[in-house]
Amino acid sequence: MPETRLDIQIEAPGLPEGSEALMQRVARSAARIEGVERVTAGVRVVDDVAIHALNKQERGVDRPTDVLSFPTVNYRRGTARDNEKLVAREYDPDTGLRYLGDIVISVDRAKEQALEYGHSLAREIGFLTVHAMLHLFGYDHMTDEERTLMRGMEERIMHDVSLDREGGALSDQELFDRAAAMLDMAYAPYSNYRVGAAILTEDGRVFTGCNVENASYGGTICAERTAAVKAVSEGARRFRAIAIAGERGPAWPCGLCRQVLREFGQDMRVIVGTKGQAFEVTTLNELLPHGFGPEDLGK
């Protein structure tokens, strides 16, 4: 059964790496939280000139805006979740999905707003995708009641895709607390030593992990690598920091974990401590001096 997905066309440069995967994840999250299945939309990423022309042509607005949405469904009342029959009429037999409209995002405006609000471009692209998808689902912000409802949905989706807090505002203590919270999820029946980790990515997302032991011992994976694999599988490629919390004493990363982390950020901060106690802060460069990374392969 096909899942919700976007048909993305990049017509202007400047998107950060992983943006398309982020937009796809946002669309799936939005559809799931709204309660609709197997939907699709077209997305064009353009510059200010192109979105200015569309605004003037379609809306009579003589200026560029950050995002435009063109829904195919005219919801009589409520949103997509309340209008399953109307949504079902948009079924496309070629894709097996219900086509709900088109989205246009200006990467130029996204860059300006990311700078203005003090967060990453990836987070701004994620938010604009959330906002546009909700318009396709029938949400609006013309009245206070509509605006409150839409804002609540935006916050739920941004939290679901780990974009609710911008990374630059996340303190070392908050990141360490995220790691410590993962101790309860650890599977450590052989060592009885639980470890939690939390990785902060360059685009401001946080991914957590715990150690997962295995009866073969060799199949065991450390908390750091669990978090790293989760982050990479969701499109992250650069890490700013990692916090590692031990249950009984600080859990400094093993050599293999240091090498895995080196792949995604040699200058990342490393925050290590014991739950409920003070932590230490260093860098991966200090833990793995003269490390070997992707840039060395061509030498």
C-alpha positions in Angstrom: 0.0 0.0 0.0 1.6 3.3 -1.0 2.3 5.8 1.7 1.9 9.6 1.8 4.5 11.3 -0.3 5.3 14.6 -2.1 6.3 15.1 -5.7 9.1 17.6 -5.2 10.6 19.8 -7.9 13.6 21.9 -7.0 13.7 25.0 -9.3 16.0 27.2 -7.3 19.3 26.5 -5.5 20.0 26.9 -1.9 18.2 24.1 0.0 20.3 22.5 2.7 21.3 18.8 2.4 18.5 16.5 3.5 15.7 19.0 2.9 13.7 16.7 0.5 13.8 13.9 3.0 12.7 16.3 5.7 9.7 17.5 3.6 8.7 14.0 3.0 8.8 13.2 6.7 6.8 16.3 7.5 4.1 15.3 4.9 3.8 11.8 6.4 3.6 13.2 9.9 1.0 15.8 9.0 -1.2 13.2 7.2 -0.9 10.8 10.2 -1.8 13.4 12.8 -4.6 14.8 10.6 -5.9 11.2 10.3 -5.9 10.9 6.5 -4.0 8.2 4.6 -2.3 7.8 1.2 -2.3 11.4 0.1 0.1 13.3 -2.1 0.8 16.9 -3.2 3.1 18.6 -5.6 5.9 20.9 -4.2 7.9 23.4 -6.2 10.9 25.1 -4.5 11.4 28.4 -6.3 13.1 31.8 -5.9 11.4 35.1 -5.0 10.9 36.1 -8.6 8.9 33.0 -9.4 6.7 33.2 -6.3 6.2 36.9 -6.9 4.8 36.2 -10.3 2.5 33.5 -9.0 1.2 35.8 -6.2 0.4 38.5 -8.8 -1.2 36.1 -11.2 -3.2 33.9 -8.8 -3.9 36.3 -5.9 -3.4 39.8 -7.1 -0.6 40.3 -4.6 2.3 42.2 -6.0 5.1 40.9 -3.8 6.8 37.6 -3.0 5.6 35.5 0.0 7.3 32.5 1.7 4.8 29.8 0.7 1.6 29.3 -1.4 -0.9 26.5 -1.2 -3.4 25.5 -3.9 -5.9 22.9 -2.5 -7.9 20.7 -4.8 -10.6 20.0 -2.2 -13.2 22.7 -1.2 -14.0 21.6 2.4 -17.6 22.6 3.2 -16.9 22.5 6.9 -14.1 21.0 9.1 -10.9 19.8 7.7 -9.7 16.7 5.8 -10.4 14.3 8.7 -14.1 15.4 8.6 -14.4 15.0 4.8 -13.2 11.5 3.9 -15.6 11.3 0.9 -14.4 14.6 -0.5 -10.8 13.5 -0.1 -11.5 10.1 -1.6 -12.7 11.8 -4.8 -9.1 13.0 -5.4 -7.9 9.4 -5.9 -5.3 9.0 -8.7 -5.2 5.4 -10.0 -1.7 5.9 -11.4 -0.2 6.6 -8.0 -2.8 5.0 -5.7 -2.8 8.3 -3.7 -5.3 11.1 -3.2 -3.9 14.3 -4.7 -4.7 17.3 -2.5 -3.1 20.1 -4.3 0.2 22.0 -4.9 2.6 23.8 -2.6 5.1 26.5 -3.7 8.0 27.5 -1.4 10.4 30.4 -1.9 13.9 29.4 -0.8 14.9 33.1 -0.8 12.2 34.0 1.7 12.9 30.9 3.7 16.6 32.0 4.1 15.6 35.5 5.1 13.1 34.2 7.7 15.5 31.7 9.1 18.0 34.5 9.7 15.3 36.8 11.1 14.1 34.2 13.6 17.5 32.9 14.5 17.1 29.3 13.5 18.3 26.9 10.8 17.1 27.0 7.2 16.2 23.3 7.5 13.8 24.2 10.3 12.2 27.0 8.3 11.7 24.7 5.3 10.2 22.1 7.6 7.8 24.7 9.1 6.7 26.1 5.7 6.0 22.5 4.6 3.9 21.9 7.7 2.0 25.2 7.2 1.3 24.5 3.5 0.2 20.9 4.1 -2.3 22.1 6.7 -3.8 24.5 4.2 -4.3 21.6 1.8 -6.1 19.8 4.7 -8.5 22.8 5.0 -6.9 24.7 7.9 -6.7 28.5 7.8 -5.8 31.5 10.0 -8.3 34.2 9.0 -10.0 34.3 12.5 -8.6 33.9 16.0 -10.4 30.5 16.3 -8.9 29.2 13.0 -5.5 30.6 13.9 -5.5 28.8 17.3 -6.5 25.5 15.8 -3.9 25.7 13.0 -1.2 26.7 15.3 -1.9 23.8 17.6 -1.6 21.4 14.7 1.7 23.1 13.5 3.1 22.6 17.0 2.1 18.9 17.1 3.6 18.1 13.8 6.8 20.1 14.4 7.3 18.2 17.7 6.6 14.9 15.9 9.4 15.5 13.5 11.8 16.8 16.2 11.7 20.4 14.9 9.8 22.0 17.8 12.9 23.3 19.5 15.7 25.0 17.6 19.1 23.5 18.2 20.9 26.7 18.9 18.6 27.3 21.9 19.1 23.9 23.4 21.5 24.0 26.3 24.0 21.3 27.2 21.9 20.5 30.3 18.8 20.0 28.2 20.6 17.7 25.8 22.1 15.8 28.7 18.6 15.4 30.2 17.3 14.0 26.9 20.1 11.4 27.1 19.4 10.6 30.7 15.7 10.0 29.9 16.8 7.2 27.6 18.3 5.2 30.4 14.8 3.7 31.1 14.7 2.4 27.6 18.0 0.6 27.6 18.2 -3.2 27.1 21.2 -4.3 29.2 20.4 -7.7 30.8 24.1 -8.9 30.5 26.1 -5.9 31.7 23.4 -4.3 33.8 24.9 -1.0 32.7 22.4 1.3 31.0 23.5 4.2 28.8 21.4 6.9 27.1 22.5 9.2 24.3 21.1 12.3 22.5 22.5 13.8 19.3 21.9 17.4 18.2 22.1 17.7 14.4 23.2 20.7 12.5 19.6 21.5 11.4 18.5 21.6 15.1 16.9 18.2 15.5 17.5 15.8 18.4 17.7 12.1 18.1 18.0 9.8 21.1 19.3 6.3 21.6 20.1 3.7 24.3 22.4 0.6 24.4 20.8 -2.6 23.1 22.7 -5.7 24.2 22.6 -9.1 22.5 23.2 -12.7 23.7 25.9 -13.0 21.1 27.7 -10.0 22.7 29.0 -9.0 19.3 25.5 -7.9 18.3 25.4 -5.3 21.0 25.1 -1.7 19.9 26.1 1.3 22.0 23.7 4.1 22.8 25.8 6.6 20.7 25.5 4.5 17.6 21.8 3.8 18.1 21.2 7.6 18.2 23.6 8.2 15.2 21.8 5.6 13.1 18.4 7.1 13.9 19.7 10.5 12.9 21.2 9.4 9.6 18.2 7.3 8.7 16.1 10.5 9.0 18.4 12.5 6.6 20.8 14.1 9.1 24.4 14.3 7.9 26.0 16.7 10.3 26.1 16.5 14.1 26.7 19.5 16.4 26.8 17.7 19.8 26.1 14.4 21.6 25.2 13.9 25.2 25.9 10.6 26.8 24.4 9.6 30.2 25.6 6.7 32.3 23.6 5.1 35.0 26.6 4.4 37.2 29.5 6.7 36.3 30.2 8.6 33.1 30.0 6.5 29.9 32.7 7.8 27.6 32.3 6.6 24.0 34.2 3.5 23.0 36.7 3.7 20.1 34.1 2.3 17.5 31.6 4.9 18.6 34.2 7.7 18.3 34.9 6.6 14.7 31.2 6.5 13.8 30.6 9.9 15.2 33.7 11.3 13.4 31.9 10.6 10.1 29.3 13.2 10.9 31.2 16.0 12.8 34.8 16.0 13.9 34.4 19.2 15.9 31.1 18.2 17.6 30.7 18.8 21.4 30.7 15.7 23.6 28.8 16.0 26.9 29.4 13.0 29.2 28.2 12.4 32.8 26.2 10.4 35.2 22.4 10.9 35.6 21.7 13.3 38.4 25.3 14.6 38.6 27.5 17.2 36.9 28.7 16.4 33.4 31.9 17.1 31.5 32.2 18.8 28.1 34.8 18.2 25.5 35.1 17.8 21.7 35.3 14.8 19.5 38.6 16.1 18.2 40.0 15.9 21.7 38.7 12.3 22.1 39.9 11.2 18.7 42.9 13.2 17.7 44.2 12.9 14.1 41.0 11.0 13.3 40.3 9.4 9.9 37.3 10.7 8.1 35.6 10.9 4.6 37.9 13.7 3.5 40.9 11.4 3.9 39.8 8.8 1.4 41.0 10.8 -1.6 44.5 11.5 -0.1 
